[in-house]
């Protein structure tokens, strides 16, 4: 059964098919998690459902479970690789080295073991999309890609962003060299600014800086302006 109850957070985000028969993992963790990172994800509980959808819809990447009720994930990846250039990510509880090697040999572009961190899965998908899509010349600047859901460093390192991180960076990067008020940033993060703890913004910025430095080895040129807000240095 598809998880139609979860509308995609970004209808223009990368189109992802998730084939996973565990309804709790699929509908409560993976689908909302991928939506939070800007992916237009459609989920299926069986290979047959996904095959029907593939006949009328196009996906850039398919995330496959190995132990599906009506198909073997390894064989599915093998046949899919012969038929299509679509990206394939295998997500499975089978973490033995032999299984990983088999999955990659059968055509998977990446092989991730459960339980998987959503941020790691999002980063893997963005990395794969970079290989699948035409190369964009490097600009040497910090910039947003994938509809604002991925940050690219000057060295072309890609950092997957969640909803709050994407909103904040979009504001800051839209006006480099200009102070963005804290009030405007809070407004972008919530529908009720009076019920929003302003310390959450400082925590978000602190964690975002650390995340970017850890993943890219580069420091985001973001500065706090006392009593006003933040500025992204040009």
MOTA-V148622 format. One record per residue. RES is the residue in one small letter. PHI is phi as a letter, one per 30 degrees, with the letter a starting at -180 (* if undefined). BURIAL is # if it has 16 or more other C-alpha atoms within 10 Angstrom, else .. D_FIRST is the distance of its C-alpha to the first C-alpha in whole Angstrom. Layout:
BEGIN
RES:PHI:BURIAL:D_FIRST  RES:PHI:BURIAL:D_FIRST
END
This chain:
BEGIN
x:*:.:0  x:d:#:4  x:c:#:6  x:d:.:8  x:d:.:11  x:c:.:13  x:d:.:15  x:d:#:17  x:d:#:20  x:b:#:22  x:d:.:21  x:c:.:23  x:d:#:22  x:e:#:21  x:d:#:18  x:b:#:16  x:c:#:13  x:c:#:11  x:c:#:10  x:b:#:10  x:c:#:9  x:d:.:11  x:d:#:9  x:d:.:12  x:d:.:13  x:d:#:10  x:d:#:10  x:c:.:14  x:c:.:16  x:d:#:15  x:d:#:13  x:d:#:16  x:d:#:18  x:d:#:18  x:d:#:18  x:d:#:21  x:c:#:23  x:i:#:22  x:d:#:19  x:d:#:17  x:c:#:14  x:c:#:11  x:c:#:8  x:b:#:6  x:c:#:5  x:a:#:7  x:d:#:10  x:d:.:10  x:d:.:7  x:d:#:10  x:d:.:13  x:d:.:12  x:d:.:12  x:d:.:15  x:d:.:17  x:b:.:17  x:b:.:17  x:c:.:19  x:b:#:18  x:d:#:21  x:b:#:19  x:c:#:16  x:c:#:16  x:c:#:15  x:d:#:15  x:d:#:17  x:c:#:16  x:d:#:13  x:d:.:12  x:b:.:13  x:a:.:15  x:c:.:18  x:d:#:18  x:d:#:21  x:d:.:21  x:d:#:18  x:d:#:20  x:d:#:24  x:d:.:22  x:d:#:21  x:d:#:24  x:d:.:26  x:c:.:24  x:b:.:24  x:d:.:25  x:e:#:22  x:d:#:22  x:b:#:21  x:c:#:20  x:c:#:20  x:b:#:18  x:a:#:19  x:d:.:21  x:d:#:23  x:c:.:26  x:d:.:29  x:e:.:31  x:d:.:31  x:d:#:27  x:d:#:27  x:d:.:30  x:d:.:28  x:e:#:25  x:d:#:27  x:d:.:29  x:d:#:26  x:k:#:26  x:d:#:24  x:d:#:26  x:a:#:25  x:b:#:24  x:c:#:23  x:c:.:23  x:d:.:21  x:d:.:22  x:c:.:22  x:d:.:24  x:e:#:22  x:d:#:25  x:d:.:26  x:d:#:22  x:d:#:23  x:d:#:27  x:d:#:25  x:d:#:23  x:d:#:26  x:d:#:29  x:d:#:27  x:d:#:26  x:d:.:30  x:d:.:31  x:d:.:28  x:c:.:30  x:e:.:34  x:d:.:36  x:c:.:37  x:e:.:41  x:d:.:42  x:c:.:43  x:i:.:45  x:b:.:43  x:d:#:40  x:a:#:38  x:c:#:34  x:b:.:32  x:h:#:28  x:i:.:28  x:j:#:30  x:c:#:28  x:b:#:30  x:c:#:33  x:c:#:36  x:d:#:39  x:e:#:42  x:c:.:42  x:i:#:38  x:d:#:36  x:c:#:33  x:b:#:32  x:d:#:28  x:c:#:28  x:d:#:26  x:e:.:27  x:d:#:30  x:d:#:32  x:d:#:31  x:d:#:32  x:d:#:35  x:d:#:36  x:d:#:35  x:d:#:38  x:d:#:40  x:d:#:40  x:d:.:41  x:b:.:44  x:d:.:46  x:i:.:49  x:c:.:48  x:d:#:48  x:c:#:44  x:d:#:45  x:e:#:43  x:d:.:43  x:d:.:41  x:d:#:39  x:d:#:38  x:d:.:37  x:d:.:34  x:c:#:33  x:b:.:33  x:d:.:33  x:b:.:35  x:d:.:38  x:d:.:40  x:c:.:37  x:c:.:37  x:d:.:39  x:d:.:41  x:d:.:41  x:d:.:37  x:d:#:38  x:d:.:41  x:d:.:38  x:e:.:36  x:d:#:39  x:d:.:40  x:d:.:37  x:d:#:36  x:e:#:39  x:d:#:39  x:d:#:36  x:d:#:37  x:d:.:40  x:d:.:38  x:d:.:36  x:c:#:38  x:i:.:42  x:b:.:43  x:c:.:44  x:d:#:42  x:d:.:45  x:c:#:44  x:b:.:47  x:d:.:48  x:c:.:50  x:e:.:52  x:i:.:51  x:b:.:49  x:l:#:46  x:b:#:45  x:b:#:46  x:c:#:45  x:d:.:48  x:d:.:48
END
